[in-house]
Amino acid sequence: MPPESWHLLESGPGPTPLNMAWDEVLLENVSSLAAPVLRFYAWEEPAASFGYFQRHADVARMTPLRPLVRRPTGGGLVPHDADWTYSLVFPPGHAWYGLRAEESYRQLHEWVQAALNLAGAKTDLSPCCAKELPGQCFAGPEKHDLLLGGRKVAGAAQRRAKHGLLIQGSIQPRPPGMVRGAWERGFLDSAIQRWGVEWRPLPGMNSLATLAAELSARKYAQASHNEKR
């Protein structure tokens, strides 16, 4: 298999609205980048994100965490007080873009599983569903979720658009004894082993950062977006 170049962005901790804005900006621009993008990021404050189609009033009753931010992807409520978050963006024409949602979800969590194994945590793929609390992503496993000691440890949500595929993922609770850097290294190394990925820095950072800051202020920091339904 010939090497495939992917872009890597390590954002570090960011404000809640900016975290969501960055992912949307990457989705909107991945066609011009012409290669997949992996972004690792964290949260400056305890927060929770919820699926694009969820009702804000319902979500607000599920968690005391604030702020609440509406994601560009679907899925349920995700607490971000102690998790590891990442996003993946694929341009149209890439093999991942053409996958059915269930298949891309399975491939993603097989990748995450391989990364956790490299970092020293043995996990299992959930064969089916055991949703306990509707609307909450980590209340119970769904098919192809990752389990650690029988408990869901990784989940993800997706959005397919004409300009690309966005996947937002979270790992929680943190595997005992594992540091985030070990999992991130395992994630990168596993992609090299599985698909021959060559990791390259994300180009055009200044212009993308400007777009993300503008979108954060205009959309994700506004109640008109977060409370629109």
N, C-alpha and C positions, 0 to 999 in steps of 0.2 A: 504494500500500500504506500503510495507516495505521500510525503509529509504534507500536512494541511496547516496553514497559518491561521491562528486565532489571536484575537486581541485580548489583553489582560488589563483590567483597571482595578487597582487596590485603593478604594476611596477612604477607608478608615471611618471613624465615627462622624456622623452628620446629623443635622437637624431633621426632624421627622418629615416635614414637607419636602425638603430637598432630596431626601432619599427616594421618595416616589417620583419626583420630577426627573432625577437622573435616569431612572429606568425608562420613563416614557420618552425622554430625549434620545436615548440610545435606540429605542424601538423605531422612532421616526427617522433616524439617520443611518440605520444599519445597512440600508441598500447602498448608500454612497461609500460606506466603510468597506463593503464588499467582502466581509469576513465575519464570522461569529465573534461575539464579545462575551467574556466572563467578567463579572464585577463582584468583588468581595466588599462588603460594607458593614458598618455597625451603627449604633444609635447613641446620640449624645445624651439621651434621657430615656427613662422608661416610657414606652408608648405601646399602642396596639394599632394594627392595620386590619381592615376588613374588606371583603370582596366588593367589587364594583356594583353588583346587583343587590347587595344587602341593604336593609333599612337601618339608617343611623340610630333611630330610637330603639330598635331591637338590640342592636349591638351595644349601645350605651348601658343597657341593663345587664349585659353579660359580664362586664369587666369594670373594675375600678380604675384601670390604667387610663391615663390621659397624657398627651393628646391622642385623639382618635383620627386616623387618616384613611380615606377611601383609596384603595389600590386601583391601578389600571387593569389588574387581572381579576378573575372571578375568585371562587372559593369562599372560605369562612374567616372568622375572626382569628387573628394570630397575635399573641402577646410578644412584645419585643423588650422584655426586661432582663432576659438572661440567655438569649438565643444567638446563633451565628447565622447571618443572612447573606444571601448571594443572589445574583440574577444572571440569566443567560439570554442572549438575543441572537437570533439567526436571521439572515437575509432571505428573501424569496429565492428559490432555486437551490438552496442548501437542502441536503437530504433530510435534516430534522424538520424543516418547514413543511415537507410533504407528509410527515407522519400523522396518523390519527392521534387524537389527544391521549387516549389510553396508552398507545404505544410509546409516545414521547415521554409520558409519565413513567412508564416502566423502565425505559432506557435510562432516564435521568436517575432514578433511584437505584438501578443497578450500578451506575457510575458512582453515586454517593456511597453506596454500600462498599464498593471496592476501595474507595478513598478511606472510609472509616476502618476497613480491615487493614489497610496499609499502616494506618495510624495506631492500630492496636485494639480496636473495638469490634467485637463480633456481633453482627446484626443479621436480621432475617427479613425477607420480603413478605408482607402480609398477603395471604391468598385471597382474602375477601374482606367484607366490611363488618364493622362492629360499632357503628356510630352511636354514641351515648347521649350527646347533647347537640341537637341540630343547630347549625350555624357556627359552631366552634371547630376550627380546623384540627386542633390537637386533642379533642375530647375522646376520640376513638379512631382506630385505623380504618382506612379504606383500602381497596384493592391496590396493590403495589406500593403501599406505604412501607416505610422502614421501621422495624421493631427492634428495640434493645431491651432484653429481659422481659419481653411480652408487651412493652409499652411503646407507643408511637414516638419516634425520635426525629423523623424527618417528614416534611410535607412540602407541597409546592402548588402553585396556581399558574394558569397559562392565559395568554391572550394572543390570538392569531388575527393579524390585520393584513391588508394588502401589501404593506411595506415591511412586514417581518413577523417573527414569532418571539414573544417575550415570555420567559418563565421566571417567576420569583419564588425562591426557596428559602426554607428556614430549618435549622437543626436545633432541637430542644427536646428534653433537657440535655444539657451538655453531657457527653459520655464521661463517666467518672475517671478522673486522673488524666484526661486528655486536654491539651492546650489547643487553642484555635489554630495556631500556626501549623501544628502537626496535621490537622485535618485539611487545611488549605493546601499544604504541600502534597498530601496524599491525593487531593482532587486534581491538582495539576499533573502529578506523575501518572495517575491512572489514565488521564486523557492521552498522555504521550504513549502509554503502553497499549491502549485500546484502539486509538485512531491515528497514531503517529503525529499528534498535534505539535506544532512549533509555536510557542508562546511569544508574542511580540507586544510591545507597549502600544497603547491606544493612541492613534494620531489625532491631531486637531483638538487637543485638550482645552485650549483657551476658549475657542469658539463654542465648544460643547458645554463648558462650565458656565459660560454666559447665558446660553439658552436654558440650562437647567435652573440657574438662579432666577431668571425671568419667569419661567413656568412655575417654579415653587411659589413665588410671591403672588402670581396671578391666579393660580388654580389650587394647589394643594394646601396652601395656608388659609384658604377661604372657606367659610361656612357654606357659601353658595355651592361649593363642590362637595364638601364632606357631608353635608346634611341635606343634599338635594332630593333624597328619597328616604 
